[in-house]
């Protein structure tokens, strides 16, 4: 998959590296902004602690 993405990116090596980094940052931003908050609503988030005996 990464090789296919690398072949699709245009330009010389330095531009491909820059574009790949921008795509990575964009994907991480989208995950942190929309996906992770949505998943947090679906997960049962109870504050549980381990009690002492």
mmCIF file of the N, C-alpha and C atoms, coordinates in Angstrom:
data_MODEL
# 
_entry.id   MODEL 
# 
loop_
_atom_site.group_PDB 
_atom_site.id 
_atom_site.type_symbol 
_atom_site.label_atom_id 
_atom_site.label_alt_id 
_atom_site.label_comp_id 
_atom_site.label_asym_id 
_atom_site.label_entity_id 
_atom_site.label_seq_id 
_atom_site.pdbx_PDB_ins_code 
_atom_site.Cartn_x 
_atom_site.Cartn_y 
_atom_site.Cartn_z 
_atom_site.occupancy 
_atom_site.B_iso_or_equiv 
_atom_site.pdbx_formal_charge 
_atom_site.auth_seq_id 
_atom_site.auth_comp_id 
_atom_site.auth_asym_id 
_atom_site.auth_atom_id 
_atom_site.pdbx_PDB_model_num 
ATOM 1   N N  . UNK A 1 1  ? 0.816   -1.185 0.000  1.00 0.00 ? 1  UNK A N  1 
ATOM 2   C CA . UNK A 1 1  ? 0.000   0.000  0.000  1.00 0.00 ? 1  UNK A CA 1 
ATOM 3   C C  . UNK A 1 1  ? 0.864   1.254  0.000  1.00 0.00 ? 1  UNK A C  1 
ATOM 4   N N  . UNK A 1 2  ? 1.911   1.257  0.820  1.00 0.00 ? 2  UNK A N  1 
ATOM 5   C CA . UNK A 1 2  ? 2.759   2.434  0.877  1.00 0.00 ? 2  UNK A CA 1 
ATOM 6   C C  . UNK A 1 2  ? 3.527   2.643  -0.425 1.00 0.00 ? 2  UNK A C  1 
ATOM 7   N N  . UNK A 1 3  ? 3.879   1.564  -1.075 1.00 0.00 ? 3  UNK A N  1 
ATOM 8   C CA . UNK A 1 3  ? 4.565   1.690  -2.349 1.00 0.00 ? 3  UNK A CA 1 
ATOM 9   C C  . UNK A 1 3  ? 3.645   2.287  -3.403 1.00 0.00 ? 3  UNK A C  1 
ATOM 10  N N  . UNK A 1 4  ? 2.391   1.899  -3.402 1.00 0.00 ? 4  UNK A N  1 
ATOM 11  C CA . UNK A 1 4  ? 1.427   2.472  -4.343 1.00 0.00 ? 4  UNK A CA 1 
ATOM 12  C C  . UNK A 1 4  ? 1.250   3.963  -4.073 1.00 0.00 ? 4  UNK A C  1 
ATOM 13  N N  . UNK A 1 5  ? 1.172   4.347  -2.797 1.00 0.00 ? 5  UNK A N  1 
ATOM 14  C CA . UNK A 1 5  ? 1.060   5.763  -2.455 1.00 0.00 ? 5  UNK A CA 1 
ATOM 15  C C  . UNK A 1 5  ? 2.314   6.510  -2.887 1.00 0.00 ? 5  UNK A C  1 
ATOM 16  N N  . UNK A 1 6  ? 3.462   5.918  -2.672 1.00 0.00 ? 6  UNK A N  1 
ATOM 17  C CA . UNK A 1 6  ? 4.727   6.556  -3.042 1.00 0.00 ? 6  UNK A CA 1 
ATOM 18  C C  . UNK A 1 6  ? 4.809   6.767  -4.553 1.00 0.00 ? 6  UNK A C  1 
ATOM 19  N N  . UNK A 1 7  ? 4.287   5.817  -5.333 1.00 0.00 ? 7  UNK A N  1 
ATOM 20  C CA . UNK A 1 7  ? 4.321   5.950  -6.790 1.00 0.00 ? 7  UNK A CA 1 
ATOM 21  C C  . UNK A 1 7  ? 3.357   7.018  -7.285 1.00 0.00 ? 7  UNK A C  1 
ATOM 22  N N  . UNK A 1 8  ? 2.279   7.258  -6.556 1.00 0.00 ? 8  UNK A N  1 
ATOM 23  C CA . UNK A 1 8  ? 1.278   8.234  -6.981 1.00 0.00 ? 8  UNK A CA 1 
ATOM 24  C C  . UNK A 1 8  ? 1.735   9.662  -6.683 1.00 0.00 ? 8  UNK A C  1 
ATOM 25  N N  . UNK A 1 9  ? 2.544   9.840  -5.646 1.00 0.00 ? 9  UNK A N  1 
ATOM 26  C CA . UNK A 1 9  ? 2.998   11.183 -5.289 1.00 0.00 ? 9  UNK A CA 1 
ATOM 27  C C  . UNK A 1 9  ? 3.887   11.749 -6.392 1.00 0.00 ? 9  UNK A C  1 
ATOM 28  N N  . UNK A 1 10 ? 3.623   12.994 -6.786 1.00 0.00 ? 10 UNK A N  1 
ATOM 29  C CA . UNK A 1 10 ? 4.405   13.590 -7.889 1.00 0.00 ? 10 UNK A CA 1 
ATOM 30  C C  . UNK A 1 10 ? 5.693   14.235 -7.388 1.00 0.00 ? 10 UNK A C  1 
ATOM 31  N N  . UNK A 1 11 ? 6.591   14.496 -8.314 1.00 0.00 ? 11 UNK A N  1 
ATOM 32  C CA . UNK A 1 11 ? 7.764   15.303 -8.029 1.00 0.00 ? 11 UNK A CA 1 
ATOM 33  C C  . UNK A 1 11 ? 8.999   14.522 -7.644 1.00 0.00 ? 11 UNK A C  1 
ATOM 34  N N  . UNK A 1 12 ? 10.052  15.282 -7.353 1.00 0.00 ? 12 UNK A N  1 
ATOM 35  C CA . UNK A 1 12 ? 11.314  14.665 -6.922 1.00 0.00 ? 12 UNK A CA 1 
ATOM 36  C C  . UNK A 1 12 ? 11.210  14.129 -5.499 1.00 0.00 ? 12 UNK A C  1 
ATOM 37  N N  . UNK A 1 13 ? 12.280  13.527 -5.042 1.00 0.00 ? 13 UNK A N  1 
ATOM 38  C CA . UNK A 1 13 ? 12.299  12.856 -3.741 1.00 0.00 ? 13 UNK A CA 1 
ATOM 39  C C  . UNK A 1 13 ? 11.945  13.795 -2.594 1.00 0.00 ? 13 UNK A C  1 
ATOM 40  N N  . UNK A 1 14 ? 12.526  14.985 -2.574 1.00 0.00 ? 14 UNK A N  1 
ATOM 41  C CA . UNK A 1 14 ? 12.272  15.903 -1.461 1.00 0.00 ? 14 UNK A CA 1 
ATOM 42  C C  . UNK A 1 14 ? 10.798  16.315 -1.409 1.00 0.00 ? 14 UNK A C  1 
ATOM 43  N N  . UNK A 1 15 ? 10.172  16.470 -2.563 1.00 0.00 ? 15 UNK A N  1 
ATOM 44  C CA . UNK A 1 15 ? 8.760   16.837 -2.595 1.00 0.00 ? 15 UNK A CA 1 
ATOM 45  C C  . UNK A 1 15 ? 7.873   15.670 -2.176 1.00 0.00 ? 15 UNK A C  1 
ATOM 46  N N  . UNK A 1 16 ? 8.238   14.468 -2.563 1.00 0.00 ? 16 UNK A N  1 
ATOM 47  C CA . UNK A 1 16 ? 7.483   13.286 -2.136 1.00 0.00 ? 16 UNK A CA 1 
ATOM 48  C C  . UNK A 1 16 ? 7.534   13.111 -0.626 1.00 0.00 ? 16 UNK A C  1 
ATOM 49  N N  . UNK A 1 17 ? 8.697   13.338 -0.047 1.00 0.00 ? 17 UNK A N  1 
ATOM 50  C CA . UNK A 1 17 ? 8.831   13.230 1.408  1.00 0.00 ? 17 UNK A CA 1 
ATOM 51  C C  . UNK A 1 17 ? 7.977   14.288 2.090  1.00 0.00 ? 17 UNK A C  1 
ATOM 52  N N  . UNK A 1 18 ? 8.006   15.514 1.587  1.00 0.00 ? 18 UNK A N  1 
ATOM 53  C CA . UNK A 1 18 ? 7.204   16.591 2.154  1.00 0.00 ? 18 UNK A CA 1 
ATOM 54  C C  . UNK A 1 18 ? 5.713   16.289 2.038  1.00 0.00 ? 18 UNK A C  1 
ATOM 55  N N  . UNK A 1 19 ? 5.272   15.803 0.891  1.00 0.00 ? 19 UNK A N  1 
ATOM 56  C CA . UNK A 1 19 ? 3.864   15.464 0.701  1.00 0.00 ? 19 UNK A CA 1 
ATOM 57  C C  . UNK A 1 19 ? 3.438   14.300 1.600  1.00 0.00 ? 19 UNK A C  1 
ATOM 58  N N  . UNK A 1 20 ? 4.307   13.320 1.752  1.00 0.00 ? 20 UNK A N  1 
ATOM 59  C CA . UNK A 1 20 ? 3.992   12.186 2.620  1.00 0.00 ? 20 UNK A CA 1 
ATOM 60  C C  . UNK A 1 20 ? 3.858   12.652 4.074  1.00 0.00 ? 20 UNK A C  1 
ATOM 61  N N  . UNK A 1 21 ? 4.717   13.545 4.511  1.00 0.00 ? 21 UNK A N  1 
ATOM 62  C CA . UNK A 1 21 ? 4.617   14.084 5.870  1.00 0.00 ? 21 UNK A CA 1 
ATOM 63  C C  . UNK A 1 21 ? 3.341   14.901 6.050  1.00 0.00 ? 21 UNK A C  1 
ATOM 64  N N  . UNK A 1 22 ? 2.981   15.691 5.040  1.00 0.00 ? 22 UNK A N  1 
ATOM 65  C CA . UNK A 1 22 ? 1.747   16.465 5.120  1.00 0.00 ? 22 UNK A CA 1 
ATOM 66  C C  . UNK A 1 22 ? 0.523   15.559 5.170  1.00 0.00 ? 22 UNK A C  1 
ATOM 67  N N  . UNK A 1 23 ? 0.533   14.483 4.406  1.00 0.00 ? 23 UNK A N  1 
ATOM 68  C CA . UNK A 1 23 ? -0.567  13.526 4.463  1.00 0.00 ? 23 UNK A CA 1 
ATOM 69  C C  . UNK A 1 23 ? -0.655  12.860 5.829  1.00 0.00 ? 23 UNK A C  1 
ATOM 70  N N  . UNK A 1 24 ? 0.479   12.533 6.411  1.00 0.00 ? 24 UNK A N  1 
ATOM 71  C CA . UNK A 1 24 ? 0.503   11.928 7.738  1.00 0.00 ? 24 UNK A CA 1 
ATOM 72  C C  . UNK A 1 24 ? -0.042  12.889 8.795  1.00 0.00 ? 24 UNK A C  1 
ATOM 73  N N  . UNK A 1 25 ? 0.397   14.135 8.741  1.00 0.00 ? 25 UNK A N  1 
ATOM 74  C CA . UNK A 1 25 ? -0.088  15.135 9.694  1.00 0.00 ? 25 UNK A CA 1 
ATOM 75  C C  . UNK A 1 25 ? -1.584  15.357 9.509  1.00 0.00 ? 25 UNK A C  1 
ATOM 76  N N  . UNK A 1 26 ? -2.058  15.399 8.274  1.00 0.00 ? 26 UNK A N  1 
ATOM 77  C CA . UNK A 1 26 ? -3.481  15.563 8.017  1.00 0.00 ? 26 UNK A CA 1 
ATOM 78  C C  . UNK A 1 26 ? -4.303  14.396 8.537  1.00 0.00 ? 26 UNK A C  1 
ATOM 79  N N  . UNK A 1 27 ? -3.801  13.189 8.377  1.00 0.00 ? 27 UNK A N  1 
ATOM 80  C CA . UNK A 1 27 ? -4.512  12.012 8.875  1.00 0.00 ? 27 UNK A CA 1 
ATOM 81  C C  . UNK A 1 27 ? -4.559  12.012 10.397 1.00 0.00 ? 27 UNK A C  1 
ATOM 82  N N  . UNK A 1 28 ? -3.460  12.359 11.043 1.00 0.00 ? 28 UNK A N  1 
ATOM 83  C CA . UNK A 1 28 ? -3.437  12.418 12.508 1.00 0.00 ? 28 UNK A CA 1 
ATOM 84  C C  . UNK A 1 28 ? -4.350  13.518 13.036 1.00 0.00 ? 28 UNK A C  1 
ATOM 85  N N  . UNK A 1 29 ? -4.401  14.650 12.349 1.00 0.00 ? 29 UNK A N  1 
ATOM 86  C CA . UNK A 1 29 ? -5.292  15.739 12.741 1.00 0.00 ? 29 UNK A CA 1 
ATOM 87  C C  . UNK A 1 29 ? -6.756  15.310 12.625 1.00 0.00 ? 29 UNK A C  1 
ATOM 88  N N  . UNK A 1 30 ? -7.097  14.631 11.535 1.00 0.00 ? 30 UNK A N  1 
ATOM 89  C CA . UNK A 1 30 ? -8.470  14.162 11.353 1.00 0.00 ? 30 UNK A CA 1 
ATOM 90  C C  . UNK A 1 30 ? -8.845  13.142 12.424 1.00 0.00 ? 30 UNK A C  1 
ATOM 91  N N  . UNK A 1 31 ? -7.935  12.256 12.758 1.00 0.00 ? 31 UNK A N  1 
ATOM 92  C CA . UNK A 1 31 ? -8.208  11.285 13.819 1.00 0.00 ? 31 UNK A CA 1 
ATOM 93  C C  . UNK A 1 31 ? -8.439  11.977 15.161 1.00 0.00 ? 31 UNK A C  1 
ATOM 94  N N  . UNK A 1 32 ? -7.568  12.915 15.511 1.00 0.00 ? 32 UNK A N  1 
ATOM 95  C CA . UNK A 1 32 ? -7.679  13.582 16.810 1.00 0.00 ? 32 UNK A CA 1 
ATOM 96  C C  . UNK A 1 32 ? -8.887  14.501 16.877 1.00 0.00 ? 32 UNK A C  1 
ATOM 97  N N  . UNK A 1 33 ? -9.311  15.055 15.750 1.00 0.00 ? 33 UNK A N  1 
ATOM 98  C CA . UNK A 1 33 ? -10.410 16.008 15.743 1.00 0.00 ? 33 UNK A CA 1 
ATOM 99  C C  . UNK A 1 33 ? -11.773 15.341 15.694 1.00 0.00 ? 33 UNK A C  1 
ATOM 100 N N  . UNK A 1 34 ? -11.934 14.318 14.852 1.00 0.00 ? 34 UNK A N  1 
ATOM 101 C CA . UNK A 1 34 ? -13.257 13.746 14.631 1.00 0.00 ? 34 UNK A CA 1 
ATOM 102 C C  . UNK A 1 34 ? -13.398 12.292 15.074 1.00 0.00 ? 34 UNK A C  1 
ATOM 103 N N  . UNK A 1 35 ? -12.434 11.471 14.788 1.00 0.00 ? 35 UNK A N  1 
ATOM 104 C CA . UNK A 1 35 ? -12.602 10.037 15.027 1.00 0.00 ? 35 UNK A CA 1 
ATOM 105 C C  . UNK A 1 35 ? -12.487 9.693  16.503 1.00 0.00 ? 35 UNK A C  1 
ATOM 106 N N  . UNK A 1 36 ? -11.433 10.136 17.178 1.00 0.00 ? 36 UNK A N  1 
ATOM 107 C CA . UNK A 1 36 ? -11.240 9.779  18.581 1.00 0.00 ? 36 UNK A CA 1 
ATOM 108 C C  . UNK A 1 36 ? -12.358 10.301 19.483 1.00 0.00 ? 36 UNK A C  1 
ATOM 109 N N  . UNK A 1 37 ? -12.834 11.546 19.315 1.00 0.00 ? 37 UNK A N  1 
ATOM 110 C CA . UNK A 1 37 ? -13.976 11.974 20.146 1.00 0.00 ? 37 UNK A CA 1 
ATOM 111 C C  . UNK A 1 37 ? -15.240 11.155 19.882 1.00 0.00 ? 37 UNK A C  1 
ATOM 112 N N  . UNK A 1 38 ? -15.484 10.760 18.646 1.00 0.00 ? 38 UNK A N  1 
ATOM 113 C CA . UNK A 1 38 ? -16.650 9.952  18.321 1.00 0.00 ? 38 UNK A CA 1 
ATOM 114 C C  . UNK A 1 38 ? -16.547 8.571  18.976 1.00 0.00 ? 38 UNK A C  1 
ATOM 115 N N  . UNK A 1 39 ? -15.364 7.969  18.938 1.00 0.00 ? 39 UNK A N  1 
ATOM 116 C CA . UNK A 1 39 ? -15.167 6.654  19.545 1.00 0.00 ? 39 UNK A CA 1 
ATOM 117 C C  . UNK A 1 39 ? -15.299 6.749  21.060 1.00 0.00 ? 39 UNK A C  1 
ATOM 118 N N  . UNK A 1 40 ? -14.856 7.851  21.643 1.00 0.00 ? 40 UNK A N  1 
ATOM 119 C CA . UNK A 1 40 ? -14.956 8.020  23.092 1.00 0.00 ? 40 UNK A CA 1 
ATOM 120 C C  . UNK A 1 40 ? -16.417 8.001  23.550 1.00 0.00 ? 40 UNK A C  1 
ATOM 121 N N  . UNK A 1 41 ? -17.313 8.518  22.731 1.00 0.00 ? 41 UNK A N  1 
ATOM 122 C CA . UNK A 1 41 ? -18.729 8.492  23.077 1.00 0.00 ? 41 UNK A CA 1 
ATOM 123 C C  . UNK A 1 41 ? -19.294 7.079  23.054 1.00 0.00 ? 41 UNK A C  1 
ATOM 124 N N  . UNK A 1 42 ? -18.727 6.207  22.237 1.00 0.00 ? 42 UNK A N  1 
ATOM 125 C CA . UNK A 1 42 ? -19.224 4.846  22.105 1.00 0.00 ? 42 UNK A CA 1 
ATOM 126 C C  . UNK A 1 42 ? -18.684 3.911  23.185 1.00 0.00 ? 42 UNK A C  1 
ATOM 127 N N  . UNK A 1 43 ? -17.530 4.238  23.735 1.00 0.00 ? 43 UNK A N  1 
ATOM 128 C CA . UNK A 1 43 ? -16.888 3.377  24.728 1.00 0.00 ? 43 UNK A CA 1 
ATOM 129 C C  . UNK A 1 43 ? -17.465 3.695  26.109 1.00 0.00 ? 43 UNK A C  1 
ATOM 130 N N  . UNK A 1 44 ? -17.761 2.659  26.857 1.00 0.00 ? 44 UNK A N  1 
ATOM 131 C CA . UNK A 1 44 ? -18.273 2.835  28.209 1.00 0.00 ? 44 UNK A CA 1 
ATOM 132 C C  . UNK A 1 44 ? -17.130 3.286  29.112 1.00 0.00 ? 44 UNK A C  1 
ATOM 133 N N  . UNK A 1 45 ? -17.128 4.545  29.441 1.00 0.00 ? 45 UNK A N  1 
ATOM 134 C CA . UNK A 1 45 ? -16.015 5.128  30.179 1.00 0.00 ? 45 UNK A CA 1 
ATOM 135 C C  . UNK A 1 45 ? -16.412 5.338  31.637 1.00 0.00 ? 45 UNK A C  1 
ATOM 136 N N  . UNK A 1 46 ? -16.350 4.284  32.410 1.00 0.00 ? 46 UNK A N  1 
ATOM 137 C CA . UNK A 1 46 ? -16.639 4.395  33.823 1.00 0.00 ? 46 UNK A CA 1 
ATOM 138 C C  . UNK A 1 46 ? -15.335 4.544  34.582 1.00 0.00 ? 46 UNK A C  1 
ATOM 139 N N  . UNK A 1 47 ? -15.343 5.442  35.530 1.00 0.00 ? 47 UNK A N  1 
ATOM 140 C CA . UNK A 1 47 ? -14.152 5.610  36.339 1.00 0.00 ? 47 UNK A CA 1 
ATOM 141 C C  . UNK A 1 47 ? -14.117 4.517  37.399 1.00 0.00 ? 47 UNK A C  1 
ATOM 142 N N  . UNK A 1 48 ? -13.273 3.555  37.171 1.00 0.00 ? 48 UNK A N  1 
ATOM 143 C CA . UNK A 1 48 ? -13.169 2.432  38.093 1.00 0.00 ? 48 UNK A CA 1 
ATOM 144 C C  . UNK A 1 48 ? -11.792 2.474  38.753 1.00 0.00 ? 48 UNK A C  1 
ATOM 145 N N  . UNK A 1 49 ? -11.785 2.233  40.031 1.00 0.00 ? 49 UNK A N  1 
ATOM 146 C CA . UNK A 1 49 ? -10.524 2.163  40.761 1.00 0.00 ? 49 UNK A CA 1 
ATOM 147 C C  . UNK A 1 49 ? -10.446 0.836  41.483 1.00 0.00 ? 49 UNK A C  1 
ATOM 148 N N  . UNK A 1 50 ? -9.260  0.415  41.759 1.00 0.00 ? 50 UNK A N  1 
ATOM 149 C CA . UNK A 1 50 ? -9.042  -0.825 42.483 1.00 0.00 ? 50 UNK A CA 1 
ATOM 150 C C  . UNK A 1 50 ? -9.029  -0.488 43.966 1.00 0.00 ? 50 UNK A C  1 
ATOM 151 N N  . UNK A 1 51 ? -9.941  -1.078 44.700 1.00 0.00 ? 51 UNK A N  1 
ATOM 152 C CA . UNK A 1 51 ? -10.020 -0.798 46.130 1.00 0.00 ? 51 UNK A CA 1 
ATOM 153 C C  . UNK A 1 51 ? -9.011  -1.619 46.920 1.00 0.00 ? 51 UNK A C  1 
ATOM 154 N N  . UNK A 1 52 ? -8.625  -1.105 48.044 1.00 0.00 ? 52 UNK A N  1 
ATOM 155 C CA . UNK A 1 52 ? -7.703  -1.840 48.903 1.00 0.00 ? 52 UNK A CA 1 
ATOM 156 C C  . UNK A 1 52 ? -8.495  -2.859 49.726 1.00 0.00 ? 52 UNK A C  1 
ATOM 157 N N  . UNK A 1 53 ? -7.895  -4.013 50.032 1.00 0.00 ? 53 UNK A N  1 
ATOM 158 C CA . UNK A 1 53 ? -8.615  -5.060 50.769 1.00 0.00 ? 53 UNK A CA 1 
ATOM 159 C C  . UNK A 1 53 ? -8.883  -4.707 52.214 1.00 0.00 ? 53 UNK A C  1 
# 
